[in-house]
């Protein structure tokens, strides 16, 4: 079966930096619902399109087709007293970002964004809202272990269920 829209591709993934040093790899295969559902990067989906079980490739990602350029405006500091106890450097926290020109007092419900704790210096916590791989040139190695048709429920939910997918 070929990988097309609304198929589930079960893959092994390895992410390396541009020098080939391993950054991350899947411990067990990952099931991806293909077809623009946001389960993987568009560049990875494009490389898999039309392929079958056994296909393997390495995709070179630039920040533009990967995780974006670093945005220094996403580096923020907050007082340590406003910070939940027990979160350490490298940990992540979700914060609601007020939209520009609005304040919390306006009852402004901005979007939640994940920030990584970059450092804790004295009474100040430094947070970074960039994706950890933003600004990097990467090599993603993909090997297709299996391909199957997605169920109607998976299509409605926008992700794979069952083995190697999302469990309810």
C-alpha positions in Angstrom: 0.0 0.0 0.0 1.3 3.5 -0.9 1.4 6.4 1.6 -1.3 8.9 0.6 -3.7 11.2 2.4 -5.6 9.4 5.1 -3.1 6.5 5.5 -1.2 5.7 8.7 2.5 5.4 8.1 4.3 3.6 11.0 7.9 4.9 11.0 11.2 4.9 12.8 12.7 8.4 13.1 16.1 9.7 13.9 16.9 13.4 14.1 20.6 14.5 13.8 22.3 17.9 13.6 23.9 18.9 10.3 27.2 17.2 11.4 25.3 13.9 11.8 25.3 13.9 15.7 22.2 12.2 17.0 19.8 14.5 18.8 16.7 12.3 19.1 15.4 9.0 18.0 12.1 7.1 18.4 12.4 4.2 20.9 9.6 2.4 19.2 7.9 3.1 15.8 5.6 6.1 15.6 2.3 6.0 13.7 1.6 9.1 11.7 -1.7 10.1 10.1 -0.7 11.5 6.7 -2.6 14.3 4.9 -1.9 17.7 6.5 -3.1 16.9 10.0 0.0 18.4 11.6 1.3 15.1 13.0 4.7 15.7 11.4 6.5 18.4 9.5 5.2 19.0 6.0 8.8 18.2 4.6 8.6 14.8 6.2 5.1 14.2 4.9 6.2 15.3 1.4 9.1 12.8 1.4 6.8 9.9 2.5 4.0 10.7 0.0 3.6 7.8 -2.5 6.2 5.5 -0.8 5.6 2.0 0.6 6.7 -0.2 3.5 10.5 -0.6 3.6 11.1 3.0 2.2 14.0 4.8 3.9 15.3 8.3 3.3 17.2 11.1 5.0 15.6 14.6 4.7 17.8 17.7 5.1 15.8 20.4 7.0 16.6 24.1 7.1 15.0 26.3 9.7 12.6 27.4 7.0 11.2 23.9 6.4 11.9 22.6 9.9 11.3 24.3 13.2 11.7 27.9 12.1 14.3 30.5 12.9 14.9 31.5 16.5 12.8 34.4 17.6 14.5 36.4 20.3 11.2 38.0 21.3 10.2 34.6 22.7 12.9 34.9 25.4 11.2 36.2 28.5 12.0 36.5 32.3 9.6 36.1 35.2 10.2 36.5 38.9 11.0 33.2 40.6 8.2 33.8 43.1 5.7 33.6 40.2 7.1 30.2 39.1 5.7 26.8 40.2 8.1 25.0 42.6 10.0 22.0 41.4 10.4 23.1 37.8 14.1 22.9 36.8 16.3 24.1 33.9 15.3 22.2 30.8 11.7 21.7 32.2 8.8 23.1 30.3 5.9 25.3 31.4 2.8 26.4 29.5 1.9 30.1 29.8 -1.0 32.1 28.4 0.4 34.8 26.2 -1.7 38.0 26.3 -2.3 39.4 22.8 -0.4 42.5 21.8 -2.0 45.6 23.3 -4.1 43.7 25.8 -3.4 43.1 29.5 -4.5 40.4 31.9 -6.8 43.0 33.4 -8.8 43.1 30.2 -9.6 39.4 30.7 -7.5 38.8 27.6 -7.3 35.1 27.0 -4.3 34.7 24.7 -3.0 31.4 23.3 -1.1 29.0 25.5 2.5 28.6 24.5 5.1 26.1 25.8 8.3 27.7 27.2 11.5 25.9 28.2 13.3 26.9 31.4 16.6 28.2 29.9 18.2 29.2 33.3 17.4 30.4 36.8 19.5 33.2 37.9 18.9 34.6 41.4 15.3 35.5 41.7 14.7 35.5 37.9 13.6 32.6 35.7 14.7 32.9 32.0 12.2 31.2 29.7 12.5 30.4 26.0 9.4 30.0 23.8 11.3 28.8 20.8 11.1 25.2 19.7 14.2 23.5 21.1 15.3 22.7 17.5 14.5 26.2 16.1 17.2 27.8 14.0 19.0 24.4 13.4 19.8 22.6 10.2 18.8 19.0 10.7 18.9 15.6 9.1 15.9 13.4 9.7 16.2 9.8 8.8 12.9 8.0 8.3 12.2 4.3 7.7 8.7 3.1 6.9 7.8 0.0 8.9 4.2 -0.3 7.8 1.4 1.5 5.9 -2.4 1.0 6.4 -5.6 2.9 5.7 -6.7 5.2 8.5 -10.1 4.5 10.2 -12.9 7.1 10.0 -12.4 7.8 13.7 -8.6 8.5 13.2 -9.4 10.9 10.4 -12.0 12.7 12.5 -9.6 12.9 15.5 -6.7 13.9 13.3 -4.2 11.3 14.6 -3.4 7.6 14.7 -4.9 5.4 17.4 -3.9 2.0 18.7 -0.4 0.5 18.5 2.3 3.3 18.3 -0.5 5.9 18.0 -2.6 7.8 20.5 -4.5 5.8 23.1 -7.9 6.7 24.5 
